[in-house]
Amino acid sequence: MSPGSAPERRPQPPPGYRPAVTVLVAVCAGIVADRTFGAAPGAWLAMSAAGWLAWFALYRGNRELAAAVALLVAVAGSGGLWHHLRWRYFAADDLGSYARLWSQPVCVEVEALESPRPLPTPPPDPLRMIPLEDRVQLDVRPVGLRSGKEWIPVAGRARLTIAGRWPAIVAGDRLRVFGQLSAPGGPRNPGAFDFAGQQRGARVRCWLMADGDECVTVVGHAGWGSPRRWLDHARTVGRAVLVRHVDSRQFPLAAALVLGLREELDYEQSRAFWETGMAHMLSISGLHVGLLAAGLFGMAQLLMLPRRKALWWVALLVVSYTVLSGAEPPALRATVLVLVLCAARWMRRPALPLNSLATAGLVVLAINPADLFNTGVQLSFLAVAGIMWYSALARSAVAAPDPLDRLIEQSRGWPARLWEVIWKQAVDLTLLNAVVWLVTLPLILARFHLMTPVALVLNTLVCWPMAVALVSGFGVLLVGGLVPPLGAVLGWICNVSLAISTWLIEIAQSVPYGHFFMPGPASWWLAGFYGGLGLWLVFPRWRPRPRWAMAALVMWTVVGLGASLAGRGERLECTFLAVGHGSATVLRLPSGETILFDAGQSMSPEQGARTVADCLWSQGVGRIDAVIISHPDADHYNALPGLLERFPVGEVCVSPLMFGEESRALVYLRESIEGHGVPIRTVAAGDRLAAGEDCRVEVLHPPAQCMLGDDNANSLVLAVEYRGRRLLLPGDLSSPGLEWLLATPGRDCDVLVAPHHGSRESDPPGLAAWCRPEWVVISGGARYRVDETAVAYRQLGARILHTARTGAITVRMRGSEFAVSTYLEGEVATGADPAEAGVAAR
């Protein structure tokens, strides 16, 4: 090309040219198939090899369409094989192979992969039976396991939690740990989150727990040539710079926004962001990387850097920041998009939005194919796809400016023009946020059951001060250590911006109905919804007219709602949840009402509330008609305040002795119930709860005047009868209340919950003779010995089920059908007659 001539025009790709999208779909298909069916690696290898060979032969024969199909088959096989190797194959000496669900003492040597990070500690809670002390956590690489006087070489990856003070550990240090080794537990209740699967996706198969920093000794320091140590040192320096220039009140939020240190935030701050739909601000996401890239591009223009040099600097700094912040998948996705944009500008070619997003997806899955099932990653890509669609729609809707309109616009004063620009930007941003909110709403409801309508307005209001805070925070990191006066100015800007953001979020959190909880759609509905949305987005030529698309969406929504309501029929369903040492029983009556008998556990009240809530949401329950608290022991009621925040509750039924003691926990419980406007009803022997025509829910104990003895002696005993079948729920009943109950006429039952978590002090032989149970359910922890109790019930023909071993236990009664199933083992007995079912199971 001669000097002064026009630049050569490169050929533009045809409309709909998105090869990376097709490849990404094939890779995802292979990954999903392997997770679902678990084909042998040889099958995936053969599929991939055959696809590549067929592609080569067909391509050489100019059969392009057939060659493309063969290529997609090869790519799908490669995706399935890569996921299989990452998900199912671990080293033979992996420390996780020694781990069991129940912790065991070990002495191991590990290499620290990072510095310890503090775990957020919930505020003091009078309902917590075992106080939770401060803890720190870090990922480690096991290198040795002591067996007697010998050391066994081990490998893999583990997560180390240390109770107490923050030990002086840096990445690369070699540690000797005396602690407890355990394997992450999988879900044990309906709707529960799969923590074991999440950890396995990160290649973590075991946890280490040290009771204090004195149980962890540094036996070797990393050399300064270690990349991990340099990266860890850079994070420490960045944190120190923020501490120096950002106010202590705003520092935790600044550290979370700029460096991704979410552990710096306290529990209440994190909760406020979560309940207002702003949780995406607290992790290093595409927003952070995008703002950094935009700021760097703007700075390069101000400094008038040559285009190619500016692109190199932007790419280098963005990659450096992503690595410094931990390279989480959303940030990695944004970084790939920035690199694709830089490459496109370097080659003077357009960056195809969907093709670029698909390329980012391929990079993320190449690093870890398990991220395909990560909800955070899914939300990140959905949000960006929504932004790309809206941006394309907005560009196509902009008409060429009319010369007369332009002349009129220039004749107006600058305040009016400035206001119009601000107004248009606000409207455009609100519409963009609405699109992202609507696109991600079904997935958020399905996984978190949280509706945040306040976020529609809040996102628009908060994005401006948050953007200023992020940019000024980045500036503090870049120049705060080199030019302290400039760092102080940027720190002040960051402080003001974060203070405004926090103020807006606190106001939004208190808005009535600004957020609430509800059941979400089923996985099959999500697959259909997002599958159809993807086809509509990727193939614009096949898009139906807007009214037909809206009609299809309405019909699919009706199908989802109908499926959630259909199929239940008239039946009694009782689910005994696995909550460790505690009790929580969900009763779904034939009339459609839901009763919760007890709700608590000995460890975490919040965890207990989440367990019960997840079960109810998985069953499509959005309201609890009655909560019955058997007696005033915290492991039977401490989850109730958390449930009151998630569900409307009709009433709370208690024994006459429930609030007789003025303990802090009971005062807090009563204030929580009354604060939510829920009536408290006192019930005693002879009282009944509304349960429909064929069902009867009756209180058998205690008498209205209560018994002598402790609260266990006055525990509520509930009998639930449906068409000749009976369940008995006795709480923690003990003497002398137990003797009073046994003195009444006996009541044969099909299912009995062993009193007091299977304690032998609950007179198992006497109670078994009184009610002749076919099934006995023990709700308790695995460490609680129940052997003698189990023997006593088995001698009279009952079968024992323990929630610690089987997970949640569900009993279903419909007409003449009677079925017992467990979450971990599936259906264990079924039959037309409960006695026949019990005999068959034995």
BAVEXVO-234464 format. One record per residue (C-alpha): x, y, z; residue in three letters. Coordinates in steps of 0.05 Angstrom, whole numbers, padded with zeros to 5 digits, always signed. Layout:
% BAVEXVO-234464
XYZALA/...
This chain:
% BAVEXVO-234464
+00000+00000+00000MET/+00029+00067-00021SER/+00039+00123+00030PRO/-00021+00167+00038GLY/-00069+00117+00007SER/-00130+00093+00045ALA/-00121+00034+00092PRO/-00138-00033+00062GLU/-00208-00056+00079ARG/-00208-00126+00107ARG/-00265-00173+00089PRO/-00320-00172+00141GLN/-00348-00237+00169PRO/-00417-00255+00144PRO/-00477-00243+00191PRO/-00487-00301+00239GLY/-00414-00322+00235TYR/-00403-00350+00305ARG/-00358-00412+00301PRO/-00337-00408+00374ALA/-00410-00412+00396VAL/-00420-00478+00360THR/-00355-00506+00388VAL/-00375-00484+00459LEU/-00442-00519+00453VAL/-00408-00583+00432ALA/-00358-00580+00489VAL/-00414-00567+00539CYS/-00454-00626+00511ALA/-00395-00672+00523GLY/-00384-00645+00594ILE/-00458-00652+00613VAL/-00460-00723+00583ALA/-00400-00745+00624ASP/-00428-00715+00688ARG/-00495-00748+00676THR/-00475-00817+00649PHE/-00402-00823+00667GLY/-00378-00859+00604ALA/-00311-00894+00607ALA/-00251-00852+00586PRO/-00236-00902+00531GLY/-00304-00888+00500ALA/-00292-00813+00501TRP/-00223-00823+00472LEU/-00249-00867+00417ALA/-00305-00818+00401MET/-00256-00760+00398SER/-00205-00798+00355ALA/-00259-00823+00307ALA/-00287-00753+00300GLY/-00219-00722+00284TRP/-00203-00776+00233LEU/-00271-00769+00201ALA/-00263-00694+00198TRP/-00196-00700+00164PHE/-00222-00749+00112ALA/-00286-00710+00098LEU/-00250-00644+00095TYR/-00200-00671+00044ARG/-00259-00696+00004GLY/-00291-00626+00003ASN/-00352-00650+00042ARG/-00354-00589+00087GLU/-00420-00600+00122LEU/-00405-00672+00141ALA/-00335-00651+00161ALA/-00364-00597+00207ALA/-00410-00649+00240VAL/-00351-00696+00250ALA/-00310-00639+00280LEU/-00365-00624+00330LEU/-00368-00698+00350VAL/-00293-00696+00361ALA/-00298-00633+00403VAL/-00355-00662+00444ALA/-00313-00725+00457GLY/-00254-00682+00478SER/-00298-00643+00526GLY/-00326-00706+00557GLY/-00256-00737+00564LEU/-00227-00674+00596TRP/-00284-00670+00646HIS/-00278-00744+00661HIS/-00204-00737+00677LEU/-00214-00675+00720ARG/-00277-00700+00756TRP/-00265-00775+00766ARG/-00190-00786+00766TYR/-00145-00769+00825PHE/-00075-00793+00843ALA/-00071-00859+00880ALA/-00036-00825+00938ASP/-00085-00767+00943ASP/-00097-00749+01016LEU/-00171-00750+01002GLY/-00168-00826+00995SER/-00153-00830+01070TYR/-00210-00783+01090ALA/-00277-00806+01117ARG/-00341-00769+01131LEU/-00326-00772+01205TRP/-00263-00736+01226SER/-00202-00773+01249GLN/-00137-00747+01281PRO/-00077-00741+01234VAL/-00008-00710+01230CYS/+00008-00684+01160VAL/+00058-00640+01126GLU/+00031-00592+01073VAL/+00053-00535+01030GLU/+00013-00471+01036ALA/-00016-00448+00970LEU/-00036-00380+00998GLU/-00035-00339+01061SER/-00090-00352+01112PRO/-00154-00312+01101ARG/-00203-00300+01158PRO/-00271-00332+01153LEU/-00330-00285+01166PRO/-00356-00296+01237THR/-00431-00288+01247PRO/-00451-00237+01301PRO/-00464-00264+01371PRO/-00527-00305+01371ASP/-00563-00326+01435PRO/-00592-00385+01398LEU/-00524-00416+01381ARG/-00512-00472+01430MET/-00437-00478+01415ILE/-00402-00411+01407PRO/-00364-00402+01342LEU/-00293-00375+01350GLU/-00251-00338+01300ASP/-00223-00381+01244ARG/-00176-00374+01185VAL/-00173-00417+01123GLN/-00123-00432+01067LEU/-00114-00482+01012ASP/-00054-00529+01019VAL/-00018-00583+00980ARG/-00007-00646+01023PRO/+00062-00676+01018VAL/+00067-00726+01076GLY/+00022-00765+01124LEU/+00053-00794+01187ARG/+00039-00867+01202SER/+00071-00886+01267GLY/+00144-00864+01261LYS/+00143-00864+01184GLU/+00120-00812+01134TRP/+00077-00834+01075ILE/+00082-00791+01012PRO/+00014-00761+00994VAL/-00011-00712+00942ALA/-00073-00675+00922GLY/-00104-00612+00949ARG/-00137-00598+01016ALA/-00171-00541+01053ARG/-00141-00524+01121LEU/-00181-00488+01175THR/-00146-00462+01237ILE/-00185-00440+01298ALA/-00162-00380+01339GLY/-00108-00330+01321ARG/-00080-00314+01252TRP/-00015-00353+01244PRO/+00045-00324+01208ALA/+00042-00364+01144ILE/+00057-00343+01072VAL/+00047-00380+01007ALA/+00100-00433+00996GLY/+00114-00447+01069ASP/+00117-00520+01090ARG/+00073-00535+01150LEU/+00065-00592+01199ARG/-00007-00598+01221VAL/-00036-00637+01279PHE/-00111-00637+01267GLY/-00173-00673+01244GLN/-00181-00701+01173LEU/-00250-00709+01142SER/-00283-00713+01074ALA/-00333-00661+01051PRO/-00403-00687+01061GLY/-00453-00689+01004GLY/-00525-00667+01008PRO/-00567-00705+01059ARG/-00634-00669+01051ASN/-00680-00650+00994PRO/-00659-00585+00960GLY/-00592-00582+00998ALA/-00531-00553+00965PHE/-00477-00603+00944ASP/-00416-00577+00981PHE/-00378-00642+00966ALA/-00390-00632+00891GLY/-00368-00559+00895GLN/-00303-00579+00930GLN/-00291-00637+00883ARG/-00297-00589+00824GLY/-00239-00550+00855ALA/-00200-00617+00863ARG/-00209-00614+00939VAL/-00228-00682+00969ARG/-00211-00670+01042CYS/-00213-00619+01097TRP/-00163-00608+01153LEU/-00183-00576+01219MET/-00132-00551+01270ALA/-00157-00531+01339ASP/-00109-00472+01344GLY/-00046-00441+01315ASP/-00005-00482+01364GLU/-00025-00543+01324CYS/+00008-00514+01261VAL/+00083-00508+01257THR/+00123-00477+01200VAL/+00179-00528+01185VAL/+00204-00496+01121GLY/+00200-00428+01087HIS/+00189-00415+01013ALA/+00246-00385+00975GLY/+00239-00317+00944TRP/+00241-00350+00876GLY/+00172-00380+00888SER/+00119-00348+00842PRO/+00065-00362+00895ARG/+00105-00323+00947ARG/+00114-00264+00900TRP/+00040-00263+00884LEU/+00022-00269+00957ASP/+00069-00213+00973HIS/+00037-00169+00919ALA/-00032-00180+00950ARG/-00004-00163+01019THR/+00027-00099+00993VAL/-00038-00081+00958GLY/-00077-00091+01021ARG/-00028-00049+01061ALA/-00035+00008+01010VAL/-00110+00006+01017LEU/-00105+00006+01093VAL/-00061+00068+01089ARG/-00106+00110+01045HIS/-00177+00085+01057VAL/-00217+00099+01120ASP/-00222+00040+01168SER/-00299+00042+01163ARG/-00297+00034+01088GLN/-00235-00010+01082PHE/-00270-00078+01086PRO/-00315-00060+01028LEU/-00257-00029+00989ALA/-00216-00093+00999ALA/-00274-00135+00975ALA/-00287-00092+00914LEU/-00215-00080+00892VAL/-00177-00142+00914LEU/-00234-00192+00921GLY/-00221-00201+00996LEU/-00294-00216+01015ARG/-00272-00244+01082GLU/-00257-00172+01104GLU/-00332-00158+01105LEU/-00372-00174+01167ASP/-00435-00217+01165TYR/-00484-00159+01166GLU/-00450-00122+01108GLN/-00450-00185+01065SER/-00522-00198+01081ARG/-00543-00127+01061ALA/-00510-00135+00993PHE/-00541-00204+00984TRP/-00612-00184+01002GLU/-00611-00123+00955THR/-00584-00161+00895GLY/-00516-00128+00899MET/-00476-00190+00917ALA/-00441-00189+00849HIS/-00405-00127+00872MET/-00369-00166+00926LEU/-00328-00212+00882SER/-00278-00194+00827ILE/-00325-00200+00767SER/-00329-00176+00696GLY/-00352-00108+00721LEU/-00287-00096+00757HIS/-00243-00119+00700VAL/-00285-00081+00649GLY/-00280-00016+00688LEU/-00205-00025+00696LEU/-00197-00037+00621ALA/-00241+00023+00604ALA/-00200+00067+00652GLY/-00135+00043+00622LEU/-00159+00056+00551PHE/-00180+00126+00572GLY/-00113+00139+00605MET/-00077+00116+00543ALA/-00116+00165+00501GLN/-00101+00222+00549LEU/-00027+00205+00546LEU/-00032+00199+00470MET/+00003+00131+00470LEU/+00011+00097+00403PRO/-00048+00050+00390ARG/-00009-00015+00391ARG/+00032+00003+00451LYS/-00031+00023+00488ALA/-00063-00045+00471LEU/-00002-00081+00498TRP/-00004-00042+00564TRP/-00079-00052+00573VAL/-00074-00127+00561ALA/-00014-00134+00607LEU/-00044-00094+00665LEU/-00112-00129+00659VAL/-00080-00198+00661VAL/-00036-00178+00719SER/-00096-00152+00759TYR/-00136-00216+00745THR/-00079-00260+00769VAL/-00069-00216+00830LEU/-00143-00220+00849SER/-00145-00296+00844GLY/-00167-00307+00772ALA/-00239-00327+00790GLU/-00279-00351+00729PRO/-00321-00287+00721PRO/-00257-00244+00722ALA/-00224-00293+00675LEU/-00283-00288+00627ARG/-00278-00212+00627ALA/-00202-00216+00616THR/-00210-00260+00555VAL/-00261-00211+00527LEU/-00212-00154+00538VAL/-00156-00193+00504LEU/-00202-00211+00445VAL/-00219-00137+00438LEU/-00146-00117+00440CYS/-00129-00169+00388ALA/-00186-00146+00343ALA/-00163-00074+00347ARG/-00092-00095+00334TRP/-00113-00131+00270MET/-00165-00077+00253ARG/-00221-00127+00254ARG/-00289-00124+00289PRO/-00296-00164+00354ALA/-00358-00207+00346LEU/-00393-00203+00414PRO/-00423-00273+00420LEU/-00363-00305+00388ASN/-00318-00269+00438SER/-00362-00292+00496LEU/-00360-00363+00471ALA/-00284-00359+00466THR/-00282-00337+00539ALA/-00326-00396+00557GLY/-00279-00444+00522LEU/-00220-00416+00561VAL/-00257-00422+00628VAL/-00277-00494+00613LEU/-00207-00512+00589ALA/-00180-00491+00657ILE/-00235-00526+00697ASN/-00293-00561+00661PRO/-00330-00568+00728ALA/-00343-00492+00725ASP/-00399-00507+00676LEU/-00441-00527+00737PHE/-00420-00468+00779ASN/-00479-00421+00790THR/-00435-00360+00795GLY/-00403-00375+00728VAL/-00471-00387+00696GLN/-00497-00321+00723LEU/-00435-00285+00698SER/-00443-00310+00626PHE/-00518-00299+00626LEU/-00510-00227+00649ALA/-00459-00212+00594VAL/-00503-00245+00541ALA/-00561-00202+00563GLY/-00517-00139+00560ILE/-00493-00157+00490MET/-00564-00168+00465TRP/-00589-00103+00494TYR/-00530-00064+00467SER/-00542-00091+00397ALA/-00616-00075+00403LEU/-00601-00005+00427ALA/-00552+00008+00370ARG/-00602-00016+00318SER/-00656+00029+00347ALA/-00614+00092+00341VAL/-00634+00131+00278ALA/-00587+00176+00240ALA/-00590+00247+00269PRO/-00632+00296+00231ASP/-00595+00361+00213PRO/-00653+00404+00238LEU/-00657+00366+00304ASP/-00582+00374+00312ARG/-00587+00449+00300LEU/-00644+00455+00351ILE/-00603+00415+00401GLU/-00543+00460+00393GLN/-00585+00522+00406SER/-00605+00498+00475ARG/-00565+00518+00536GLY/-00512+00471+00564TRP/-00550+00456+00629PRO/-00610+00430+00590ALA/-00565+00389+00544ARG/-00527+00361+00604LEU/-00591+00342+00639TRP/-00618+00308+00576GLU/-00554+00268+00570VAL/-00557+00247+00643ILE/-00630+00228+00637TRP/-00619+00187+00574LYS/-00560+00151+00607GLN/-00602+00136+00669ALA/-00659+00108+00628VAL/-00613+00067+00585ASP/-00577+00040+00645LEU/-00642+00023+00680THR/-00667-00015+00619LEU/-00600-00052+00614LEU/-00604-00071+00688ASN/-00676-00095+00678ALA/-00655-00140+00620VAL/-00598-00171+00662VAL/-00645-00178+00722TRP/-00699-00214+00681LEU/-00649-00259+00645VAL/-00616-00283+00710THR/-00680-00284+00752LEU/-00701-00357+00738PRO/-00632-00383+00756LEU/-00627-00341+00819ILE/-00696-00365+00841LEU/-00678-00437+00827ALA/-00612-00435+00865ARG/-00622-00382+00919PHE/-00698-00373+00922HIS/-00688-00298+00929LEU/-00729-00245+00892MET/-00699-00175+00894THR/-00745-00125+00857PRO/-00710-00068+00893VAL/-00648-00084+00852ALA/-00683-00057+00789LEU/-00676+00013+00816VAL/-00617+00003+00863LEU/-00570-00021+00808ASN/-00579+00044+00771THR/-00568+00087+00833LEU/-00509+00048+00860VAL/-00471+00035+00796CYS/-00445+00107+00792TRP/-00414+00113+00862PRO/-00390+00041+00857MET/-00356+00055+00791ALA/-00322+00116+00821VAL/-00301+00075+00882ALA/-00272+00020+00838LEU/-00234+00068+00793VAL/-00207+00108+00852SER/-00190+00043+00888GLY/-00151+00019+00828PHE/-00116+00086+00828GLY/-00097+00077+00901VAL/-00066+00010+00885LEU/-00027+00037+00825LEU/+00000+00102+00853VAL/-00015+00102+00928GLY/+00052+00072+00946GLY/+00092+00115+00897LEU/+00057+00182+00905VAL/+00025+00184+00975PRO/-00009+00253+00967PRO/-00044+00229+00903LEU/-00061+00164+00938GLY/-00093+00204+00995ALA/-00137+00243+00946VAL/-00158+00180+00910LEU/-00171+00146+00978GLY/-00216+00204+00999TRP/-00256+00196+00934ILE/-00261+00122+00947CYS/-00285+00134+01018ASN/-00341+00182+00997VAL/-00364+00137+00940SER/-00367+00075+00985LEU/-00403+00114+01039ALA/-00457+00135+00989ILE/-00463+00064+00962SER/-00470+00035+01032THR/-00522+00086+01051TRP/-00564+00070+00989LEU/-00559-00005+01001ILE/-00580+00002+01074GLU/-00641+00042+01053ILE/-00658-00009+00999ALA/-00651-00067+01049GLN/-00706-00036+01092SER/-00755-00024+01035VAL/-00819-00066+01046PRO/-00822-00124+00996TYR/-00756-00100+00967GLY/-00733-00172+00974HIS/-00768-00236+00993PHE/-00759-00311+00987PHE/-00800-00359+00946MET/-00795-00428+00913PRO/-00758-00431+00847GLY/-00768-00469+00781PRO/-00745-00540+00770ALA/-00681-00557+00733SER/-00718-00584+00672TRP/-00756-00518+00666TRP/-00690-00480+00670LEU/-00660-00523+00615ALA/-00719-00510+00570GLY/-00721-00435+00585PHE/-00647-00422+00575TYR/-00642-00470+00517GLY/-00698-00433+00480GLY/-00667-00366+00499LEU/-00600-00389+00472GLY/-00630-00411+00405LEU/-00667-00345+00400TRP/-00603-00306+00413LEU/-00556-00346+00368VAL/-00602-00355+00308PHE/-00634-00287+00294PRO/-00661-00311+00226ARG/-00704-00363+00260TRP/-00733-00317+00312ARG/-00809-00317+00316PRO/-00848-00253+00320ARG/-00846-00219+00388PRO/-00918-00237+00404ARG/-00905-00310+00389TRP/-00842-00310+00430ALA/-00880-00279+00488MET/-00936-00330+00481ALA/-00885-00387+00483ALA/-00854-00357+00546LEU/-00922-00352+00579VAL/-00940-00423+00560MET/-00873-00450+00586TRP/-00884-00413+00652THR/-00955-00442+00658VAL/-00926-00512+00645VAL/-00875-00501+00701GLY/-00928-00477+00750LEU/-00975-00533+00731GLY/-00922-00586+00740ALA/-00906-00559+00810SER/-00979-00564+00830LEU/-00996-00630+00796ALA/-00977-00699+00817GLY/-00983-00689+00892ARG/-01055-00710+00899GLY/-01087-00724+00966GLU/-01035-00755+01011ARG/-00998-00746+01076LEU/-00923-00735+01069GLU/-00876-00731+01128CYS/-00801-00715+01121THR/-00753-00723+01179PHE/-00694-00679+01162LEU/-00622-00697+01177ALA/-00599-00638+01219VAL/-00547-00673+01262GLY/-00562-00670+01336HIS/-00629-00635+01331GLY/-00698-00643+01304SER/-00739-00617+01245ALA/-00799-00652+01215THR/-00840-00627+01156VAL/-00912-00650+01152LEU/-00950-00638+01087ARG/-01023-00654+01100LEU/-01074-00680+01049PRO/-01111-00613+01055SER/-01049-00578+01027GLY/-01027-00546+01092GLU/-00955-00550+01117THR/-00937-00561+01190ILE/-00866-00559+01218LEU/-00854-00598+01282PHE/-00790-00571+01314ASP/-00735-00535+01277ALA/-00666-00534+01307GLY/-00597-00564+01313GLN/-00540-00561+01362SER/-00490-00527+01316MET/-00511-00468+01273SER/-00581-00437+01276PRO/-00571-00408+01206GLU/-00551-00475+01178GLN/-00612-00507+01210GLY/-00657-00453+01179ALA/-00625-00463+01111ARG/-00635-00539+01115THR/-00709-00533+01130VAL/-00719-00477+01079ALA/-00685-00515+01023ASP/-00729-00575+01036CYS/-00793-00534+01036LEU/-00773-00496+00972TRP/-00755-00561+00937SER/-00826-00584+00951GLN/-00856-00520+00925GLY/-00876-00495+00994VAL/-00878-00420+01003GLY/-00917-00416+01069ARG/-00915-00453+01135ILE/-00985-00458+01165ASP/-00962-00478+01235ALA/-00897-00488+01272VAL/-00900-00533+01333ILE/-00843-00528+01383ILE/-00841-00589+01427SER/-00802-00559+01486HIS/-00753-00503+01503PRO/-00687-00537+01483ASP/-00649-00496+01432ALA/-00634-00555+01387ASP/-00709-00559+01375HIS/-00725-00486+01360TYR/-00662-00444+01344ASN/-00675-00447+01268ALA/-00743-00414+01275LEU/-00721-00341+01272PRO/-00685-00354+01207GLY/-00747-00388+01179LEU/-00791-00329+01199LEU/-00748-00285+01154GLU/-00758-00332+01095ARG/-00831-00355+01102PHE/-00898-00328+01124PRO/-00920-00369+01184VAL/-00993-00378+01206GLY/-00981-00393+01280GLU/-00931-00420+01329VAL/-00957-00473+01377CYS/-00920-00485+01443VAL/-00930-00523+01508SER/-00954-00486+01571PRO/-00883-00490+01598LEU/-00848-00462+01536MET/-00835-00391+01558PHE/-00836-00403+01633GLY/-00760-00392+01636GLU/-00733-00322+01619GLU/-00668-00344+01586SER/-00635-00299+01533ARG/-00649-00350+01479ALA/-00723-00356+01495LEU/-00732-00281+01502VAL/-00698-00272+01434TYR/-00743-00327+01404LEU/-00807-00295+01431ARG/-00787-00226+01407GLU/-00772-00254+01338SER/-00840-00289+01333ILE/-00878-00228+01357GLU/-00836-00182+01313GLY/-00860-00218+01251HIS/-00932-00213+01274GLY/-00942-00288+01284VAL/-00991-00308+01338PRO/-00967-00356+01393ILE/-01017-00410+01413ARG/-01010-00453+01475THR/-01032-00525+01465VAL/-01039-00585+01512ALA/-01065-00656+01514ALA/-01131-00662+01477GLY/-01121-00602+01431ASP/-01125-00611+01356ARG/-01098-00574+01296LEU/-01138-00562+01232ALA/-01119-00617+01183ALA/-01177-00630+01136GLY/-01230-00685+01135GLU/-01190-00750+01134ASP/-01131-00726+01174CYS/-01125-00714+01248ARG/-01069-00678+01285VAL/-01076-00686+01360GLU/-01034-00666+01420VAL/-01026-00726+01469LEU/-00981-00693+01521HIS/-00970-00654+01566PRO/-01033-00642+01607PRO/-01055-00569+01613ALA/-01027-00564+01683GLN/-00959-00591+01662CYS/-00918-00645+01697MET/-00867-00641+01751LEU/-00797-00645+01725GLY/-00756-00611+01672ASP/-00776-00585+01603ASP/-00764-00654+01572ASN/-00817-00684+01617ALA/-00867-00633+01589ASN/-00848-00642+01516SER/-00906-00639+01467LEU/-00925-00707+01438VAL/-00961-00703+01371LEU/-01003-00758+01338ALA/-01017-00751+01264VAL/-01070-00799+01237GLU/-01091-00809+01165TYR/-01140-00864+01142ARG/-01121-00913+01197GLY/-01047-00899+01198ARG/-01010-00861+01253ARG/-00946-00823+01264LEU/-00921-00806+01334LEU/-00875-00747+01346LEU/-00855-00745+01420PRO/-00800-00692+01420GLY/-00752-00704+01479ASP/-00804-00736+01524LEU/-00774-00765+01589SER/-00795-00783+01660SER/-00843-00769+01693PRO/-00881-00746+01631GLY/-00864-00811+01596LEU/-00897-00852+01651GLU/-00958-00807+01647TRP/-00964-00820+01572LEU/-00953-00896+01580LEU/-01009-00898+01631ALA/-01058-00876+01578THR/-01089-00927+01530PRO/-01037-00953+01480GLY/-01037-00927+01409ARG/-01007-00972+01355ASP/-00969-00931+01304CYS/-00935-00941+01238ASP/-00878-00892+01250VAL/-00848-00869+01316LEU/-00794-00817+01325VAL/-00749-00843+01382ALA/-00753-00792+01439PRO/-00692-00751+01457HIS/-00653-00770+01394HIS/-00655-00844+01412GLY/-00634-00838+01485SER/-00637-00902+01525ARG/-00667-00861+01582GLU/-00732-00855+01543SER/-00753-00926+01562ASP/-00750-00957+01492PRO/-00779-01024+01514PRO/-00838-00992+01550GLY/-00853-00943+01494LEU/-00846-00997+01441ALA/-00896-01041+01478ALA/-00944-00982+01484TRP/-00946-00962+01411CYS/-00919-01023+01373ARG/-00884-00983+01318PRO/-00868-01013+01250GLU/-00814-00961+01238TRP/-00772-00921+01286VAL/-00736-00858+01264VAL/-00677-00832+01303ILE/-00660-00759+01290SER/-00590-00745+01316GLY/-00516-00741+01304GLY/-00472-00800+01286ALA/-00431-00796+01350ARG/-00492-00806+01395TYR/-00495-00880+01416ARG/-00563-00912+01403VAL/-00546-00986+01401ASP/-00586-01006+01463GLU/-00646-00966+01439THR/-00644-00998+01370ALA/-00641-01068+01401VAL/-00702-01054+01444ALA/-00745-01032+01385TYR/-00720-01087+01340ARG/-00740-01140+01391GLN/-00812-01120+01379LEU/-00806-01122+01304GLY/-00792-01050+01286ALA/-00742-01028+01234ARG/-00693-00971+01253ILE/-00675-00913+01208LEU/-00623-00862+01231HIS/-00619-00794+01196THR/-00543-00792+01208ALA/-00535-00854+01164ARG/-00592-00849+01114THR/-00602-00774+01106GLY/-00672-00747+01107ALA/-00727-00799+01116ILE/-00794-00790+01081THR/-00859-00827+01095VAL/-00915-00822+01043ARG/-00987-00845+01053MET/-01037-00842+00996ARG/-01100-00883+00998GLY/-01078-00954+01012SER/-01006-00941+00992GLU/-00951-00934+01044PHE/-00879-00919+01026ALA/-00816-00904+01064VAL/-00755-00874+01030SER/-00689-00843+01050THR/-00650-00788+01015TYR/-00586-00829+01008LEU/-00615-00898+00995GLU/-00680-00884+00958GLY/-00743-00924+00971GLU/-00733-00976+01025VAL/-00804-01003+01032ALA/-00872-00998+00999THR/-00937-01036+01005GLY/-01012-01031+01010ALA/-01011-01045+01084ASP/-00962-01013+01132PRO/-00951-01077+01170ALA/-00937-01115+01106GLU/-00888-01061+01085ALA/-00851-01066+01150GLY/-00846-01141+01146VAL/-00822-01138+01074ALA/-00768-01088+01092ALA/-00743-01130+01149ARG/
